[in-house]
Amino acid sequence: MFAYIVRRLLFAVPILIGVNLITFALFFMVNTPDDMARAQLGAKQTTPEMIQAWKVDHGYDKPLFFNTESAGLSKISETLFVEQSLKLFVFDFGQSDSGRQISADIYERMWPSLAIALPTFIIGLVTNIALALLIVLFRGSVLDTATMMVAVAIMSISGLFYIIAGQVLFSKIWHWVPISGYESGWEGLKFLILPVLIGVFAGLGSGIRWYRSLFLEEINKDYVRTARAKGLSEIKVLFAHVLQNGLLPILTGVVVVIPTLFMGSLIMESFFGIPGLGSYTIDAINAQDFSIVKSMVFLGSVLYIIGLILTDISYTYFDPRVRLQ
Amino acid sequence: MLNEFGLQSVLRRGFYSVIFVMLFVLSGCESGLWNQPYSAQQVQSPTLFSSFSEPPKHLDPVVSYSSNEAAILGQIYEPPLQYHYLKRPYELEPLTLTQMPQVRYLDAQGKVLDEKAETSNIAFSEYHLSLKPGIRYQPHPAFVKKADGAQKYLHLSPTQLAPINTLSDFGETASRELVAEDYVYAIKRMGLRQNHSPILDTMNHYIVGLQEFSDEVSLAYQSESSESADSFDFDLNDYRIKGVQVVDKYNFIIRIEGRYPQFQYWLAMNFFAPIPWEVERFYNQAGLVEKNLTLDTAPVGTGPYMLAENNPNKRMRLLANPNFHEDYYPDSGLAEGADPVLLKDAGKRLPLIKEVVYSLEKENVPLWNKFLQGYYDASGVSSDSFDQAVSVNASGGMQLTDEMRQKNIQFLNVIQPTIMYLGFNMADPVVGGYSEKQQKLRQALSIAINYEEYISIFLNGRGVAAQGPIPPGIAGFIEGKDGINPYVHEWRNGSAQRQSLETAKQLLAEAGYPGGKMRDGTSLTLYFDTPATGPDSKSMLSWYRKQFEKLGIELVIRATDYNRFQDKVRGAKAQMFVWGWNADYPDPENFLFLLYGGNAAIHTNGAGINSANYDNPQFNALFEQIKTMQNSAERLRLIRQMLDIVRQDAPWVWGFYPKSLALYHGWYHNVWPNPLANNTIKYKRIDAEQRYAKQNQWNQPVVWPLLILVLVLLGSVYPLVRAYRARQGSVIVPDSKQRGEG
């Protein structure tokens, strides 16, 4: 397995270079270093001297991919692309174009994102699986049909509606929880209840339908019939047999997102005033802050690759037939 | 092992867990209100709760040029001058100075001239500034000294800095007195190009020797930084600016090229706030920069407040500066029409509020609802909540709705010192030019584009149609009949009314486009460049198209991203565009220079502020005259001449002066609009007791839905268990075929 992981990590290097190249090309297709300087300087009257000084100070005075003024290997190395990309591979994100330390910002903002995303993920997963199993238990009944209709309705409504409706109902009208805000530690729990509940509820529709279909595929298989023939209760059949065998496809979709959880949710964090990473990239794109954009895209790609590797590893634990070589 | 009884048990345990968690969470609500976002201690103390929608990027006073940043910096830093809180028109007064700067005029030989000397004879103006003794900085580790008198925390090793994450991790703090050298040091910082001060190139034109200083020091800095991999000690004190001189501990002189009376307004801005040299050196330590502890994130000033928490993505918290010097609420200067209650706190020691908490609220919905719950002391009014907050009567007057009045919410409705305008590119062969026909085309369009309608549709009435470039509150603005633009408006029934569309059509015909047609009979087509590309802008762009259609002119919208839009305007490639200007200071020069030919983008390689490229020699000559004059009847006369010229030339469709609408609760006192002053929180007062009582009255939790929810959950368990038992107990009965019957 170790060799497999090493190989996958090595494969990741060209992928990351490619992602970085695409990010670089797309960003500079839309924004020139002069545009970036104007956006960052924020002056009412930006002179060419100010722009040039900003570019020199932030390293944006170099050519993008090929430096005709340099000699030898420096033609490639003394370019914006190489200088901006190399440090990423040792996770040195440096300073944002507005002067803040990106690593410090990511570290500070990842915890609030996790505080929302992790409970939403865990509670959502458990709730979806439990409700899907319950529906499978009563498959073909009125409850099954009604739940599927409600699930489709939940899926059809925008997540934004749940957020605003939740804030109005639970915070404004019933005064149960604060409308928005965030605190770390236990005193911050009251700020998390509503966003977590809304996050879980908004995901119920698709979750129940997806897991129900997975479990229904299993429910008529021979090993289930055998279990029933042994005299096991339906609940034991579901939880001990169907659930275990249905986990493999669930893992495909679930494990891959675990590392990316701390990247946060843009809308949820924005509406609930959660100081997480959700809006970090979007804000950077709007502010034309390339240093943050490239760092976050790079980090997102790394985390996704880690998620895929973790998925593969998790298969070996849940399905003894799978061996990584 | 799970069985049917196990299911019951799981459900029961789950229910109890939910109840336990809820009780646990609710028991954490100190003040008894479940939705209270603040601690009980904060709510019951004179703390101001406010919000911000965009995180401040820079808190370095020499770099910051945004209003949201100035709102924070204004409370922390003290430039030499400030605006009187109550007086109108706006008036400067000393802040850290003993008196207003004493100005001397000198000729080229350095001979002192009379105040009334001809501007052409004045080579330099010298501003003498005298500081009040005894002003002290907020407590800060940078000021702590060792026994030998050297700074204790200035040269720490990486190991010593490793455990430092916040300023409070330094064991000690100290303070020191504000001295003239600190103001001079701030100007030196402005001169260092690597600090990217947005006003450096403007000040290079005025402060004697700043340009040379800037070139020298920036080069030296660049050379040192390229030699040093990490941070390095660069001492600005090794260099001096020819025109800036420290006289003694409390006195310094700034020498300005020629006469520039507007310079005193710059002295009220954060760019001229004092910076202690040891603070900058302290923050230059690499171990602090890595943790985002810099002068840009942790300001150090002498103002009424100090920044206790800076999380731009969550919250900014200001605490009263324990070292704040004596400063008192004004006891005079109440503007005409202002509520006399504004003088209730006259003579009281400032600041009246001890803590300010700014929370990040990116969305309007939570901001508005928290304001209504009493958790924010003041709020703006977004278009979403406008109808809930304000009703507009038939004459356009605004008043609070009954719902707001019942909550004793107050409101302020102020015209901003800002203008939004539609600019014509005067270098364009169709809409530009100075011939009578070209003037008439622009005048016709100025009438047809009905900004009163725009204000009503898109701004909920929050604006006033502009009559010229100078907004109300700035010298040169003339109220009433005398102040209207006769080419677009006429005075009817006691108010300015837009001229008829027939007049516009007549002007268009005289311009050579009868019915909006060109000589060959095809429709005149004009182009409107805009960065408004989102779906929200569609209705606004469609409105513009309709305004031109009224004259039979086809308007082509060229929507693009902001970068390209800026490029087009700077390169004089846009035919028409909408832009705005917010006053830096309350002087007509700050608006009229937007139309000065020397500032035309086309003449300045895109750097000029005159985006319409308007260049009328007559206007330019008058501008040269008024820009160095003090406000006087003569200056006003010349400004009126200038207004007559630009109104006739119509390089802009004089759009509108926006109004800001602010709501605040009855417990928030001394609220008085002063859009040019940033340090106004020190004058405001909170009645915390009243706020606490109202919050309790408005936010009692409604419990019955919770009980119903619990009952519904409980009620649904039984039928489920029953159905499950029935299913488990059911017997598969073979049909007759399977039994072999029949």
Interface residues (C-beta under 8 A of the other chain):
Chain A: V30 N31 T32 D35 R38 Q40 L41 G42 A43 K44 Q45 T46 T47 P48 E49 M50 A53 W54 V56 D57 S98 G99 R100 Q101 A104 D105 E108 R109 P112 L134 L137 F138 S141 L143 I164 Q167 V168 S171 K172 I173 W174 H175 W176 V177 P178 I179 S180 G181 Y182 W186 E187 L189 K190 F191 I193 S233 E234 I235 K236 F239 A240 S270 F271 F272 G273 P275 G276 S279 D283 A287 Q288
Chain B: M1 L2 N3 E4 G6 L7 F24 V25 L26 G28 C29 L33 W34 N35 Q36 P37 P55 K57 H58 Y65 S66 R193 Q194 H196 P198 I199 L200 D201 T202 S218 Q222 V289 E290 K291 N292 T294 D296 T297 N311 N313 K314 R315 S359 L360 E361 K362 E363 V365 P366 N369 K370 L372 Q373 Y375 D561 N563 Q566 D584 N605 A607 G608 I609 N699 Q700 P701 V702 P705 L706 L720 A723 Y724 R727 Q728
